[in-house]
């Protein structure tokens, strides 16, 4: 959600970003396979290599096509002055009013001054040192659904994680929205995988890591892919791509549990509706390659605003095409392709508060209002049963608190199912977690919202960027240290448990869950009653 709030400028050609920095300092230069790149000091120490190309421009005939490596360049590629990110901003969008709660939250993800360009296939690398240390590598896949966000956004500033954890962090930019996931196989064999070129970008980025990361002090044989929200979905997509096999060795899905990718029919349907807006036929993807970018993006946003047909989404996302993705990630069971890859999966305890800032009534419910909402959501009988159960479990909780926990528990079931499926394979282990800590901002209104894990895992909870979300209070730093150390240890060894904070793996016998809070600990089947209830709802027996 927050990762999708990045705002970027449209002015200037992409080439302007490669002007030399104003001051000449002895910053490191690394010789990659395609050319030399200059780094700079990171915010928390170490070095940052900003927007290093891993792929060629995707404009023109490269639009909707699988990505290609960049052409080699001569000399040293200087530090870009502006981030080069995927096109994603609706120029007609109305910004939040200054001082509003929504503006305060969305400001965390602001990325003013970035250049939107189809020449956006790049990575930002954070490393403690350019040496031969062979540190674990943490490859970050940003959120924002599949329509917005960027790995170069300052909200994912990785120098603290890199320096404090002694790891190499790689943040990836790739194609989004219609440019990454417009599925148009009727336009010929060349377009048969067009609905998945955004995740093919991620695969190419992982190839770049494999070929180059040793030169940045990393170990290509210890690569963790981790992502939150839409980024968690991208982890699930890579999980089911045979061509990505062997490019990563651990995975973490944060608030983005995705068991099934979109069907080809849904992908084609969304693309056909966009083509109709442009006055084109379903087999005219070639014409889309020739359109000015602004015209194509205008149609993308016009489609998003139209009422969707029943069961037919208007947005763009990866598809299960049986070519790039040959099996669903976790349906009906965990894809055996990566059975030997260890996995972390989990979420925050009240994910939905972040999405409901425009629903003021949800934050001041009485019991009648709670019961009415739950009946409307899951039916009268199941709704009443949900309210009765949660009141019994938490008799002192306010109705709004119960409401947000119900919504989030209903969503969390997907994370639990993935952990169950992974454990059932009885090969590499799975670990389940939940972020329990409640942020004090907005008088505690948000509790533990979607995206609160980001400043924790990147170990930047005390920074100014995230202060509107964490309050920058000492408790936030304690949670951040616990989570970031667990993720670092997972990247290092394939097991997130540490001597300070043991973390048993998830088994069908014990169902241990790590609860991250001011005093983090693990608990045996922490959500048994609600887990069984939402299973019954899904099975129609509640």
C-alpha positions in Angstrom: 0.0 0.0 0.0 2.5 2.6 1.1 5.0 1.3 -1.4 2.4 2.2 -4.1 2.2 5.9 -2.9 5.5 7.0 -4.6 5.2 10.3 -6.4 7.6 11.1 -9.3 8.2 13.9 -11.7 7.8 13.5 -15.5 10.2 16.1 -16.7 13.5 15.5 -18.5 15.0 12.8 -20.6 16.5 9.7 -18.9 19.9 10.6 -20.1 20.0 13.7 -17.8 20.2 11.3 -14.8 23.7 10.2 -15.7 25.5 13.6 -15.3 28.5 13.4 -13.1 28.2 14.3 -9.4 29.2 17.9 -8.6 32.0 17.0 -6.2 34.8 14.7 -6.9 35.5 12.4 -4.0 37.3 9.0 -3.8 34.1 7.0 -4.1 34.5 3.4 -5.2 34.2 2.2 -8.7 33.1 -1.4 -9.5 33.7 -3.1 -12.8 30.5 -5.0 -13.7 30.1 -7.3 -16.7 28.6 -4.4 -18.7 30.8 -1.6 -17.5 32.2 0.3 -14.6 29.9 2.1 -12.1 30.6 4.6 -9.4 29.2 4.4 -5.9 28.8 6.8 -3.0 28.6 6.7 0.7 25.4 5.3 2.1 23.3 7.1 4.6 24.3 4.8 7.4 27.8 4.0 6.1 29.1 1.5 3.6 28.4 2.3 -0.1 25.4 2.8 -2.3 25.4 2.1 -6.0 22.4 3.9 -7.4 20.2 2.7 -10.3 22.8 0.4 -11.9 21.4 -1.1 -15.2 20.7 -4.8 -15.4 18.6 -4.6 -18.5 18.3 -2.6 -21.7 15.5 0.0 -22.3 12.1 -1.6 -22.9 10.7 1.2 -25.0 9.6 0.8 -28.6 10.0 -2.7 -29.9 11.1 -3.8 -26.4 7.7 -3.0 -25.0 5.8 -6.1 -23.9 8.9 -8.2 -24.8 11.2 -10.3 -22.5 14.0 -8.1 -21.1 17.5 -8.1 -22.6 20.8 -7.3 -20.9 22.1 -3.8 -21.3 24.6 -2.8 -23.9 28.1 -2.4 -22.6 29.3 1.1 -21.9 32.7 2.8 -21.9 34.2 4.8 -19.1 32.7 5.1 -15.6 28.9 5.4 -15.2 28.5 8.2 -12.8 26.0 8.3 -9.9 22.6 9.3 -11.3 21.1 12.5 -9.9 17.6 11.1 -10.1 16.1 7.6 -9.8 14.9 6.0 -13.0 11.6 4.3 -12.2 8.9 2.5 -14.1 6.0 4.7 -15.5 3.3 4.6 -12.9 1.8 8.0 -12.0 -1.6 9.3 -13.1 -1.0 13.0 -14.1 -4.7 13.7 -13.3 -4.5 12.3 -9.7 -5.6 14.7 -7.0 -3.0 14.8 -4.1 -4.0 14.4 -0.5 -4.7 17.7 1.3 -1.7 18.9 3.3 -2.0 18.1 6.9 -4.5 15.3 6.4 -4.0 11.9 8.0 -3.8 10.3 4.6 -1.2 12.8 3.4 0.9 12.2 6.5 1.0 8.4 5.8 1.4 8.7 2.0 4.3 11.1 2.4 6.4 8.2 3.7 6.5 6.8 0.2 7.1 10.1 -1.7 9.7 9.9 -4.4 9.7 13.4 -5.9 12.2 14.1 -8.6 12.4 10.6 -10.0 12.2 10.2 -13.7 9.6 7.8 -15.1 11.0 6.0 -18.1 10.8 2.7 -19.9 14.6 2.6 -19.4 13.9 1.5 -15.8 15.6 -1.9 -15.4 18.1 -1.1 -12.7 19.1 -2.1 -9.2 20.4 -0.1 -6.3 23.1 -1.9 -4.3 24.0 -1.3 -0.7 27.2 -2.9 0.6 29.3 -2.5 3.7 32.5 -2.8 1.6 33.7 -3.4 -1.9 35.8 -6.4 -1.1 36.0 -10.2 -1.3 34.0 -10.8 1.9 31.2 -12.8 0.2 28.4 -11.6 2.4 24.8 -12.9 2.2 22.7 -11.1 -0.4 19.2 -9.8 0.3 17.3 -8.9 -2.9 14.3 -6.6 -2.2 11.1 -6.7 -4.4 9.1 -3.6 -3.6 5.4 -3.4 -3.0 2.8 -1.2 -4.6 0.7 -4.0 -6.0 1.9 -4.5 -9.6 1.2 -1.0 -10.6 3.4 1.4 -8.6 6.4 1.7 -6.4 10.2 1.4 -6.9 13.1 -0.2 -5.3 15.1 3.1 -5.4 12.5 4.8 -3.2 14.2 6.2 0.0 11.6 4.4 2.1 13.7 1.2 1.3 17.0 2.8 2.1 19.2 -0.2 2.6 22.5 1.0 4.0 21.5 0.5 7.7 20.4 -3.1 7.0 23.6 -3.7 5.0 26.0 -2.2 7.5 24.4 -3.4 10.7 23.7 -6.9 9.3 27.0 -7.2 7.2 25.0 -8.1 4.1 24.6 -6.8 0.6 21.1 -5.4 -0.1 19.9 -5.2 -3.7 16.7 -3.2 -4.5 15.1 -3.9 -7.9 13.2 -1.7 -10.3 11.2 -3.4 -13.0 8.2 -2.8 -15.3 4.7 -2.3 -13.8 1.0 -2.0 -14.7 0.2 -2.6 -18.4 3.9 -2.3 -19.4 4.8 -5.3 -17.2 1.6 -7.4 -17.3 -0.5 -6.6 -20.3 -1.3 -10.1 -21.6 -1.9 -10.1 -25.4 -1.2 -13.6 -26.8 -3.7 -13.0 -29.7 -1.1 -10.7 -31.2 1.2 -13.5 -32.1 3.9 -15.8 -30.7 6.1 -12.8 -29.8 3.5 -11.6 -27.3 2.5 -14.9 -25.8 4.5 -14.1 -22.5 3.7 -10.4 -22.5 1.6 -10.8 -19.3 4.7 -11.8 -17.3 7.5 -9.6 -18.6 7.5 -7.7 -15.3 8.5 -10.9 -13.4 10.9 -11.8 -16.3 12.6 -8.5 -15.4 13.0 -9.8 -11.9 14.5 -13.0 -13.2 17.0 -11.0 -15.3 17.9 -8.9 -12.2 18.7 -12.2 -10.3 20.9 -13.2 -13.2 22.7 -9.9 -12.8 23.1 -10.6 -9.1 24.6 -14.0 -9.9 27.1 -12.6 -12.4 28.1 -9.4 -10.6 27.4 -9.4 -6.8 30.8 -10.8 -5.8 32.3 -7.6 -7.1 30.2 -5.7 -4.5 31.2 -8.0 -1.6 28.3 -10.4 -1.9 27.9 -14.2 -2.2 25.9 -15.4 -5.3 25.3 -18.7 -3.5 23.4 -17.1 -0.6 20.7 -15.0 -2.1 17.5 -14.2 -0.3 14.5 -12.8 -2.2 12.1 -10.9 0.1 9.2 -8.7 -0.6 6.2 -7.0 1.0 2.6 -6.7 -0.2 2.8 -6.8 -4.0 6.5 -7.6 -3.5 5.4 -10.7 -1.6 3.3 -11.7 -4.6 6.4 -11.2 -6.8 8.3 -13.7 -4.5 5.4 -16.2 -5.1 5.7 -15.6 -8.8 9.4 -16.3 -8.9 8.7 -19.4 -6.7 6.8 -20.9 -9.7 9.2 -19.9 -12.5 11.4 -22.8 -13.7 13.7 -20.3 -15.4 14.4 -18.7 -12.0 15.4 -22.0 -10.4 18.8 -21.7 -8.7 18.9 -17.9 -8.7 17.8 -17.6 -5.1 18.3 -19.8 -2.0 15.8 -18.5 0.6 12.6 -16.5 0.3 10.4 -14.3 2.5 6.8 -13.3 1.8 5.7 -10.3 3.9 1.9 -9.4 3.9 1.7 -10.6 0.3 0.7 -14.3 0.6 -0.3 -15.3 -3.0 -1.4 -18.8 -3.6 -2.7 -18.4 -7.1 -1.8 -16.1 -10.0 -4.3 -14.6 -12.3 -5.8 -16.7 -15.0 -4.9 -16.2 -18.7 -8.6 -15.3 -19.3 -8.5 -12.5 -16.8 -5.2 -11.2 -18.1 -6.5 -11.2 -21.7 -9.8 -9.6 -20.6 -8.1 -6.6 -18.9 -5.8 -6.1 -21.9 -8.7 -6.3 -24.4 -10.6 -3.7 -22.4 -7.6 -1.4 -22.6 -7.2 -2.0 -26.3 -10.9 -1.0 -26.7 -10.3 2.3 -24.9 -7.6 3.0 -27.5 -9.8 1.9 -30.4 -7.7 -1.2 -31.2 -8.5 -4.9 -31.7 -7.3 -7.7 -29.4 -4.6 -8.7 -31.9 -3.1 -5.2 -32.2 -0.4 -5.3 -29.5 2.1 -4.2 -32.1 0.2 -0.9 -32.4 0.7 -0.4 -28.6 4.5 -0.6 -29.1 4.2 2.4 -31.4 2.0 4.6 -29.2 3.5 7.5 -27.2 4.0 6.4 -23.6 1.7 9.1 -22.3 -1.2 7.9 -24.4 -0.7 4.3 -23.3 -0.5 5.3 -19.6 -3.6 7.5 -19.9 -5.5 4.4 -21.1 -4.0 2.4 -18.3 -5.5 4.8 -15.7 -8.8 5.2 -17.5 -9.2 1.4 -17.4 -8.4 1.3 -13.7 -11.2 3.8 -13.0 -13.9 2.0 -15.0 -16.3 -0.3 -13.1 -14.9 -3.8 -13.4 -17.0 -6.6 -14.9 -18.0 -9.3 -12.3 -15.0 -11.5 -11.7 -13.0 -9.7 -14.4 -10.3 -7.3 -13.0 -9.4 -4.1 -14.7 -5.8 -4.0 -13.4 -2.7 -5.9 -14.5 -0.8 -8.6 -12.7 1.2 -11.8 -13.5 -0.7 -14.6 -15.1 -0.5 -18.4 -14.8 0.4 -18.9 -18.5 1.9 -22.4 -18.3 5.0 -21.0 -20.0 6.8 -18.5 -17.7 4.8 -19.8 -14.7 4.2 -23.5 -15.1 2.3 -24.2 -11.9 0.4 -22.2 -9.3 2.7 -21.2 -6.4 0.7 -22.7 -3.5 -2.5 -24.2 -4.9 -3.6 -26.9 -4.3 -0.2 -27.6 -2.6 3.1 -25.9 -2.5 4.9 -26.0 -5.8 7.5 -28.8 -5.5 9.9 -26.8 -7.8 11.5 -25.1 -4.8 10.7 -27.6 -2.1 14.4 -27.3 -1.0 14.2 -23.5 -0.5 13.5 -22.4 3.1 10.6 -19.8 3.5 9.5 -17.1 5.9 5.8 -16.0 5.6 3.7 -13.7 7.7 2.0 -10.3 8.2 1.0 -7.6 10.6 -1.7 -8.0 13.2 -4.1 -5.4 11.9 -3.2 -5.1 8.2 -6.5 -3.4 7.2 -6.3 -0.2 9.3 -3.9 1.2 6.6 -6.5 0.7 3.9 -9.4 2.2 5.8 -8.3 5.7 6.6 -11.2 7.0 4.4 -13.8 5.0 6.4 -14.0 7.0 9.6 -17.0 5.0 10.9 -14.9 1.8 11.0 -12.8 3.4 13.8 -15.7 4.1 16.0 -18.0 1.1 15.8 -20.4 0.0 18.4 -21.4 -3.7 18.8 -24.4 -3.3 16.6 -22.3 -1.7 13.8 -19.7 -4.5 14.2 -22.3 -7.2 13.9 -23.9 -5.5 10.9 -20.6 -5.2 9.0 -19.6 -8.8 9.7 -23.0 -10.1 8.5 -22.6 -8.1 5.3 -19.1 -9.5 4.8 -19.5 -13.2 5.4 -23.2 -13.8 5.9 -25.5 -13.6 8.9 -24.8 -16.9 10.6 -21.0 -16.7 10.1 -20.9 -13.0 11.0 -22.7 -13.5 14.3 -20.4 -16.5 15.0 -17.4 -14.3 14.3 -18.5 -11.5 16.7 -19.4 -14.0 19.4 -16.0 -15.8 19.2 -13.9 -12.6 19.2 -15.9 -11.1 22.1 -15.3 -14.3 24.0 -11.6 -14.3 23.3 -11.1 -10.5 23.9 -13.9 -9.3 26.1 -12.3 -6.0 26.9 -11.5 -5.0 23.3 -13.4 -2.2 21.6 -15.7 -3.2 18.7 -13.5 -1.4 16.1 -10.4 -3.3 17.4 -12.3 -6.6 17.0 -13.4 -5.6 13.5 -9.9 -4.9 12.3 -8.6 -8.1 13.9 -11.3 -10.1 12.2 -10.5 -8.6 8.8 -6.8 -9.2 9.2 -7.2 -12.7 10.6 -9.3 -13.5 7.6 -6.5 -12.4 5.3 -3.8 -14.0 7.5 -5.3 -17.4 6.7 -3.4 -17.3 3.4 -0.1 -17.0 5.2 -1.0 -19.8 7.5 -2.0 -22.0 4.5 1.3 -21.4 2.8 3.2 -22.3 6.0 1.1 -25.4 6.3 1.7 -26.4 2.7 5.5 -25.8 3.0 5.7 -27.8 6.2 3.7 -30.6 4.6 6.4 -31.0 2.0 8.8 -32.1 4.8 11.8 -30.7 3.0 13.2 -27.2 3.5 11.6 -25.5 6.6 9.0 -22.7 6.9 8.7 -20.1 9.6 5.5 -18.1 10.4 5.4 -14.7 12.0 3.1 -11.9 12.9 4.1 -8.3 13.8 2.1 -7.5 17.0 3.6 -4.1 17.9 1.2 -1.2 17.8 2.5 2.1 16.5 1.7 5.1 18.8 1.1 7.6 15.9 -2.4 9.0 15.3 -3.2 8.2 19.0 -2.7 4.5 18.3 -5.5 4.5 15.7 -3.6 2.3 13.2 -2.5 -0.3 15.7 -0.2 -2.6 13.6 -1.0 -1.6 10.0 0.1 -2.9 6.6 3.7 -1.8 5.8 4.7 -1.3 9.5 7.2 -4.2 9.0 9.1 -2.2 6.4 11.0 0.2 8.7 11.6 -2.8 11.1 13.2 -5.1 8.6 15.2 -2.3 7.0 16.3 -1.2 10.5 15.2 2.4 9.9 12.3 2.7 12.3 14.0 5.7 14.0 14.6 7.7 10.8 12.8 10.8 9.8 11.3 9.1 6.7 9.4 6.6 8.8 8.7 8.7 11.9 5.1 9.5 10.8 4.5 5.7 10.9 6.5 4.5 13.8 6.7 7.6 16.0 10.5 6.9 16.2 10.0 5.7 19.7 12.5 3.4 21.5 10.1 0.5 21.3 10.0 0.7 17.5 13.8 0.4 17.5 13.7 -2.7 19.7 11.2 -4.3 17.3 13.3 -3.3 14.3 16.5 -4.8 15.8 14.7 -8.1 16.4 13.1 -8.3 12.9 16.1 -7.1 10.9 18.5 -9.5 12.8 16.1 -12.4 12.1 16.0 -11.6 8.4 19.8 -11.2 8.2 20.4 -14.5 9.9 17.9 -16.1 7.5 19.9 -14.7 4.6 23.1 -15.9 6.2 22.3 -19.4 7.3 18.8 -20.3 6.0 17.4 -20.2 9.6 16.1 -17.0 11.2 16.6 -18.1 14.7 19.3 -16.3 16.7 20.9 -16.9 20.2 19.0 -13.8 21.4 15.7 -14.8 19.8 15.2 -18.5 19.0 12.5 -19.1 16.3 11.3 -22.7 15.8 10.1 -23.6 12.4 6.4 -24.1 11.6 5.3 -27.7 11.8 1.8 -29.2 11.5 2.4 -30.7 15.0 3.4 -27.6 16.9 2.5 -24.6 14.7 4.9 -22.2 16.3 4.5 -18.6 15.4 7.0 -15.8 16.1 5.3 -12.7 17.6 7.3 -9.6 17.0 6.7 -7.0 19.7 8.6 -5.0 22.3 9.4 -8.3 23.9 9.4 -10.7 20.9 8.8 -14.4 21.5 7.3 -17.4 19.8 4.1 -19.1 20.8 2.7 -22.6 20.2 -0.3 -22.3 17.8 -0.9 -18.7 18.8 -4.1 -18.3 16.8 -5.7 -21.7 17.1 -9.3 -20.6 17.8 -9.4 -18.0 15.1 -7.4 -20.1 12.7 -10.0 -22.9 13.0 -12.9 -20.5 12.7 -11.7 -18.9 9.4 -11.0 -22.4 8.1 -14.6 -23.2 8.8 -15.8 -20.0 7.1 -13.7 -20.8 4.0 -15.1 -24.3 3.9 -18.7 -23.1 4.4 -19.2 -24.8 7.7 -19.1 -21.8 10.1 
